[in-house]
Amino acid sequence: METPESAAPHGPLHGIRVVEMGQLIAGPFCGQLLGDFGADIIKIEPPGEGDALRQWGQPGYPLFWEILGRNKQSVTADLRAAEGQDLARRLIGCADILVENFRPGTLEKWGLSPDTLMAENPGLIVVRVSGYGQTGPYSGRAGFGGIGEAMGGWRNIVGDPDRSPARMGVSIGDSLAATFACLGALAALEARHKTGRGQIVDSSLYESVLHVMESLVPDYAIAGFTRERSGSILPGVAPSNVYPCTDGFFLIAANQDSVFRRLCGVMGRQDLVDDPRYATHTARGRHQTELDAIIAGWTGTLSVAALENLMAEAGVPAGRMFGPADMLADAQFKARQSLIEIDHPIWGKLPMQNAYPKLSATPGSVRRAATQEPGQDNHAVYAGDLGLSQEDLHSLKQRGII
């Protein structure tokens, strides 16, 4: 696996300074994405325990932080205190981007409203991630990722039809909001090249989820069709499902006519190609359940490895259900360096996902492990960048400001 030492030293955002005042996932993931591509990230955390994300993970293994905290410097500041707010204001005054995911109105309460900050730094881009956005009747409500997933339509269509709505095993609402926030920040940077001025990027959890819901709304409004929970299938798209094998499960997506013919060839079932119940995409959709049963009867006689080889040789889109052990051992992951391994003072060789997407000329990289203590870079940033003296830093620390 690739290591930080072998990675490119700078990415396309080298020279862009970001102040991150986010917490947990949505704000910090946006900061991580920007940092992966070379931006200089200064994360402001509360004095003491810092970002609560530092405690997340399996008992005794708070590893979530190691991903979202990478490529960042950490300083501490009590943003509820005037002196802490002043430190933040000074850092933001020489920044290109501010990322925050507090409840709307919080920055304003601290005297750090975008209007105030942008009056002092006209080129500043303020990235705001929240549950419902900065406007509208719900804007002041608390919102976590799961709430955005529910309001954006995701949760209602995930799971089996005879059970309550399910969720993914990851915080997809937060990650989507962070990704769209990063997209907005990059678009605002490009606009600044033309205007010289910054702007506000408003990324809400529910709208970020809504944006990946395909034709959910027009399906209802125009066609009168309401998508419902359908388990492991998409209704009317067949065959495309997870099928049993002798030693596990395997996904086959052969819903296109030509691909379906290739699958039938491997199965030795040319009769299915000629059967009017399965000859077209629409017909297969109408007879989805019985077609899946036929395919499952065949896959159930094969091992996952044997089925994978057959599908690859026939050119049928298919794949195993990957877990982390599979990812660490897989040739494709290795060839593309999808995972990297960093040297860590506590965990030793720590594997994690690489910077993504891949750029041919100015790739992203993981240049620095996550900080192990909140405020680990107080001296480097406050003394080096803001010119505070040792006496100033000692006084601020003694009074709990940093």
matplotlib code that plots the C-alpha trace (Angstrom):
import matplotlib.pyplot as plt

x = [0.0, 1.1, 2.5, 2.4, 6.1, 5.7, 2.7, 2.9, 3.9, 1.3, -2.2, -4.1, -5.3, -1.8, -1.7, -5.4, -6.0, -9.1, -10.3, -12.5, -14.9, -17.0, -17.7, -18.5, -18.9, -20.4, -18.1, -14.9, -15.5, -15.7, -12.4, -10.8, -11.7, -10.2, -7.1, -6.6, -6.1, -3.5, -5.4, -3.9, -6.5, -6.5, -9.2, -10.5, -11.6, -13.0, -10.3, -10.1, -11.6, -11.8, -14.1, -16.4, -15.5, -12.2, -14.1, -16.1, -15.4, -15.2, -14.6, -10.9, -10.4, -11.6, -10.5, -13.1, -11.1, -8.0, -9.8, -11.6, -8.8, -6.0, -4.1, -5.1, -3.5, -5.4, -5.8, -8.1, -10.3, -13.3, -15.6, -18.1, -15.5, -14.7, -11.0, -11.6, -13.8, -11.1, -8.5, -10.9, -11.6, -7.9, -7.3, -10.3, -9.0, -6.2, -8.1, -9.6, -12.4, -14.2, -16.1, -18.6, -21.6, -23.1, -26.8, -27.7, -27.4, -24.5, -21.8, -23.9, -24.3, -20.5, -20.0, -18.6, -21.4, -20.4, -21.2, -18.8, -16.1, -16.4, -16.3, -12.8, -11.9, -13.8, -12.4, -13.6, -15.7, -18.0, -19.1, -22.1, -23.4, -26.6, -29.7, -32.1, -30.1, -29.7, -33.2, -36.7, -39.0, -37.0, -33.6, -33.2, -33.9, -31.2, -30.5, -28.3, -27.5, -30.3, -32.9, -31.7, -31.9, -35.5, -36.6, -34.6, -36.5, -33.7, -34.9, -38.4, -37.2, -34.5, -35.3, -37.8, -41.4, -42.9, -40.7, -40.0, -37.6, -33.9, -30.7, -27.3, -24.4, -22.7, -23.6, -24.5, -26.5, -23.5, -21.1, -23.3, -23.8, -20.0, -19.3, -21.7, -20.3, -16.8, -18.2, -19.7, -16.4, -14.5, -17.1, -16.9, -13.1, -13.4, -15.9, -13.5, -10.9, -13.2, -14.8, -12.2, -14.9, -16.0, -19.5, -21.6, -22.0, -25.2, -25.3, -28.2, -28.4, -31.8, -31.2, -27.9, -29.8, -32.6, -30.0, -29.2, -32.8, -32.9, -36.5, -38.3, -40.3, -41.2, -42.1, -44.8, -45.8, -46.0, -46.3, -48.3, -45.8, -44.5, -41.3, -41.5, -39.1, -38.2, -35.4, -32.5, -34.1, -35.3, -38.8, -39.0, -35.2, -34.4, -32.3, -30.4, -30.1, -28.0, -28.1, -27.1, -24.1, -22.8, -20.6, -22.1, -23.9, -23.1, -24.5, -25.5, -26.7, -27.8, -30.9, -29.7, -30.9, -27.5, -26.1, -29.1, -28.4, -24.8, -26.0, -28.4, -25.6, -23.5, -26.5, -27.2, -30.7, -31.2, -34.9, -35.1, -33.9, -36.7, -39.4, -41.7, -41.8, -38.1, -37.3, -37.4, -36.6, -40.2, -41.2, -38.4, -39.6, -43.1, -41.8, -39.0, -39.8, -39.9, -36.8, -34.9, -36.0, -34.7, -31.3, -31.0, -31.6, -28.6, -26.2, -27.0, -25.1, -21.9, -19.3, -18.7, -15.3, -16.6, -19.5, -17.2, -15.0, -17.9, -19.4, -16.0, -15.4, -18.9, -18.8, -21.7, -21.5, -21.2, -19.3, -18.7, -19.9, -16.7, -15.8, -12.6, -10.6, -11.5, -10.5, -7.1, -6.4, -7.9, -5.7, -7.8, -7.6, -3.8, -3.3, -5.1, -3.8, -7.4, -6.0, -2.9, -1.0, 0.4, 2.8, 0.9, 2.4, -0.4, -1.8, 1.4, 0.7, -2.8, -4.7, -7.3, -8.8, -6.6, -7.4, -10.1, -10.9, -7.7, -6.1, -3.4, -1.2, -1.9, -3.2, -4.3, -2.5, -2.4, 0.5, -0.1, -1.8, -4.6, -3.5, -3.5, -4.3, -6.6, -4.5, -1.5, -0.6, -1.4, 2.1, 2.8, -0.3, -0.9, 2.8, 3.9, 0.9, -0.6, 2.6, 1.4, 4.1, 4.8, 3.4, 0.2, -0.2, 0.4, -2.1, -4.8, -4.2, -4.4, -7.7, -9.2, -9.4, -7.2]
y = [0.0, 3.6, 5.5, 9.3, 9.5, 8.2, 10.5, 13.8, 16.6, 19.1, 18.9, 21.3, 23.3, 23.9, 27.5, 27.6, 28.1, 26.7, 27.3, 24.4, 25.1, 22.0, 19.1, 15.4, 14.4, 16.9, 19.8, 17.8, 15.5, 18.7, 19.8, 16.4, 16.5, 19.9, 18.9, 15.7, 17.9, 20.1, 22.8, 24.0, 23.1, 24.7, 23.0, 24.9, 22.6, 23.3, 23.2, 19.9, 16.9, 18.7, 17.4, 14.7, 12.7, 11.9, 9.5, 7.7, 4.1, 0.7, 0.6, 1.4, 2.1, 5.6, 5.3, 7.4, 10.5, 9.1, 9.5, 12.8, 14.4, 13.7, 16.5, 19.0, 21.2, 21.4, 24.5, 25.1, 28.1, 28.6, 30.2, 31.1, 33.5, 36.9, 36.1, 32.8, 34.5, 37.0, 34.3, 32.7, 36.0, 36.6, 33.2, 33.6, 37.0, 35.5, 32.4, 31.6, 29.3, 28.9, 25.6, 25.3, 23.0, 24.6, 25.2, 28.4, 31.5, 30.2, 32.1, 35.2, 34.7, 34.6, 37.8, 35.8, 36.3, 35.9, 39.6, 40.6, 38.2, 39.0, 42.8, 42.2, 39.5, 40.2, 37.1, 34.7, 31.8, 30.7, 27.1, 26.4, 22.9, 22.4, 20.2, 22.4, 25.2, 28.8, 29.9, 28.6, 27.7, 24.7, 26.4, 26.8, 23.2, 20.7, 18.3, 15.2, 13.2, 10.7, 13.4, 14.7, 11.2, 10.9, 14.3, 13.9, 10.7, 8.2, 6.3, 5.8, 3.6, 1.6, -1.8, -4.6, -3.7, -5.5, -3.8, -0.3, 2.0, 0.9, 2.8, 2.3, 1.3, 4.6, 8.3, 8.9, 12.1, 13.8, 12.6, 13.8, 17.2, 17.5, 16.4, 19.0, 21.6, 20.8, 21.1, 24.5, 25.6, 24.7, 26.4, 29.5, 29.5, 29.5, 32.4, 34.3, 34.1, 36.2, 38.5, 38.7, 38.2, 35.4, 34.1, 31.9, 28.2, 26.8, 23.0, 21.4, 17.7, 17.1, 18.8, 16.9, 13.7, 14.9, 15.6, 11.9, 10.7, 10.4, 10.9, 10.2, 13.5, 13.6, 9.9, 10.9, 14.3, 13.3, 9.5, 9.1, 6.5, 6.4, 4.5, 2.2, -0.1, -3.0, -4.8, -5.8, -5.1, -2.1, -3.0, -3.5, -3.9, -7.6, -9.6, -7.4, -8.8, -10.6, -14.3, -17.2, -19.4, -22.4, -20.2, -16.7, -14.2, -12.7, -9.7, -10.1, -7.1, -8.5, -6.4, -5.2, -7.4, -8.3, -8.9, -11.1, -13.2, -13.7, -14.7, -17.2, -18.7, -19.3, -20.8, -23.1, -21.6, -20.4, -21.1, -18.0, -15.7, -17.0, -17.0, -14.0, -13.6, -12.7, -11.6, -7.9, -5.5, -4.7, -8.4, -9.3, -6.6, -7.9, -11.4, -10.3, -12.6, -15.9, -14.9, -14.3, -17.7, -19.4, -17.7, -18.3, -22.0, -22.0, -19.8, -21.9, -24.8, -22.8, -21.2, -17.5, -17.9, -20.1, -17.8, -14.8, -16.4, -17.4, -13.9, -12.3, -14.6, -13.9, -10.2, -10.1, -7.2, -9.0, -9.0, -10.3, -8.7, -7.0, -6.6, -4.9, -8.1, -8.5, -4.9, -5.3, -8.4, -7.5, -7.0, -4.1, -2.2, -2.7, -1.8, 1.5, 2.2, 2.6, 2.0, 3.5, 2.7, 5.4, 5.2, 6.0, 6.6, 4.5, 2.2, 1.3, 0.7, 2.2, 1.5, 3.9, 5.0, 7.1, 10.6, 10.5, 11.1, 10.5, 13.4, 12.6, 15.7, 17.0, 14.1, 14.4, 12.7, 12.0, 14.0, 14.0, 11.8, 13.1, 15.0, 13.0, 15.9, 18.9, 22.0, 20.1, 22.9, 25.9, 27.1, 26.7, 28.5, 31.1, 32.0, 31.4, 32.8, 35.3, 36.3, 35.5, 35.4, 32.5, 34.6, 35.2, 31.5, 30.6, 33.1, 31.9, 28.3, 29.1, 30.8, 28.0, 30.0, 27.6]
z = [0.0, -0.6, 2.3, 2.9, 2.4, -1.2, -1.9, -3.8, -1.4, -2.7, -4.2, -6.4, -3.4, -2.0, -0.7, 0.1, 3.9, 5.5, 9.0, 10.1, 13.0, 12.4, 14.7, 14.4, 10.7, 8.2, 8.7, 9.4, 6.3, 4.1, 5.7, 5.2, 1.5, 1.0, 3.0, 1.0, -2.0, -0.4, 1.4, 4.7, 7.3, 10.8, 12.9, 15.9, 18.7, 22.2, 24.9, 26.8, 25.0, 21.6, 18.9, 20.2, 17.1, 18.8, 21.1, 18.3, 17.3, 18.8, 22.5, 23.0, 19.3, 18.4, 14.8, 13.1, 14.1, 12.3, 8.9, 9.4, 11.4, 8.8, 7.0, 9.7, 12.3, 15.6, 17.8, 20.7, 21.4, 23.6, 21.1, 23.8, 25.3, 23.7, 23.6, 21.9, 19.4, 18.8, 18.1, 15.6, 13.9, 13.5, 12.0, 9.7, 8.7, 6.7, 5.5, 2.1, 3.4, 6.7, 7.2, 10.0, 10.8, 13.9, 14.2, 12.2, 14.3, 16.3, 14.5, 14.7, 18.5, 18.8, 16.9, 13.9, 11.4, 7.7, 7.1, 9.8, 8.7, 5.0, 5.7, 7.2, 4.6, 1.3, -0.4, 2.4, 1.4, 4.3, 4.0, 6.2, 6.7, 8.7, 8.9, 7.1, 5.6, 6.7, 5.7, 5.9, 8.9, 9.9, 9.8, 13.6, 14.3, 15.4, 12.6, 12.4, 9.3, 10.0, 10.1, 6.7, 5.3, 6.5, 5.1, 1.9, 1.1, 1.6, 4.7, 3.4, 0.5, 2.3, 3.7, 3.2, 2.3, 5.3, 7.9, 9.1, 7.2, 7.6, 7.4, 5.9, 8.1, 7.6, 8.1, 4.5, 5.1, 6.8, 4.1, 1.3, 2.8, 3.3, -0.3, -1.7, 0.7, -0.7, -4.3, -3.4, -1.9, -5.0, -7.2, -5.0, -5.3, -9.1, -9.0, -6.8, -9.5, -11.6, -9.0, -6.3, -3.7, -1.6, -0.9, 1.4, 0.6, 2.2, 2.3, 4.1, 5.1, 3.7, 0.3, -0.1, 0.3, -2.0, -4.7, -5.1, -5.0, -8.8, -10.2, -6.9, -7.0, -10.7, -10.6, -8.1, -9.5, -13.2, -13.3, -10.1, -8.9, -5.3, -4.7, -1.8, 0.2, -2.0, -0.1, -2.3, -5.7, -7.7, -8.9, -12.6, -13.0, -13.4, -13.0, -10.5, -7.1, -4.5, -4.9, -2.6, -3.2, -1.3, 0.8, 0.8, -1.4, -4.8, -6.7, -10.4, -12.4, -15.8, -16.5, -20.0, -22.8, -24.2, -20.7, -19.8, -22.9, -21.7, -18.3, -19.8, -21.9, -18.7, -17.0, -20.0, -20.1, -23.7, -23.2, -20.9, -23.7, -26.0, -23.3, -23.8, -20.0, -19.9, -23.5, -22.8, -20.0, -19.4, -19.4, -17.0, -14.7, -14.6, -13.8, -11.5, -8.5, -10.5, -12.6, -9.4, -8.1, -11.2, -11.0, -7.2, -7.8, -10.2, -8.1, -5.0, -6.5, -6.9, -4.7, -4.7, -6.3, -9.1, -9.8, -9.9, -12.5, -14.6, -14.6, -15.3, -18.3, -19.7, -19.3, -16.8, -14.2, -10.9, -7.7, -4.2, -1.0, 0.2, 3.8, 5.1, 5.0, 1.3, 0.6, 2.3, 0.2, -3.1, -6.2, -7.6, -4.3, -4.4, -8.0, -7.7, -4.2, -3.0, 0.6, 2.1, 5.2, 7.5, 10.4, 13.6, 17.0, 18.7, 16.1, 14.2, 10.5, 10.2, 6.9, 5.6, 2.3, 0.0, -1.2, -3.9, -6.7, -8.5, -10.5, -13.0, -12.6, -9.1, -7.0, -3.5, -0.7, 3.1, 4.3, 8.0, 10.5, 12.6, 15.7, 18.9, 21.3, 20.9, 20.5, 19.5, 17.1, 19.3, 19.5, 15.8, 14.7, 17.4, 17.8, 14.3, 12.4, 14.8, 16.6, 20.2, 22.8, 25.1, 27.9, 25.9, 25.2, 28.9, 30.0, 27.6, 28.6, 32.3, 31.8, 29.7, 26.5, 24.7]

ax = plt.figure().add_subplot(projection="3d")
ax.plot(x, y, z, "-o")
ax.set_aspect("equal")
plt.show()
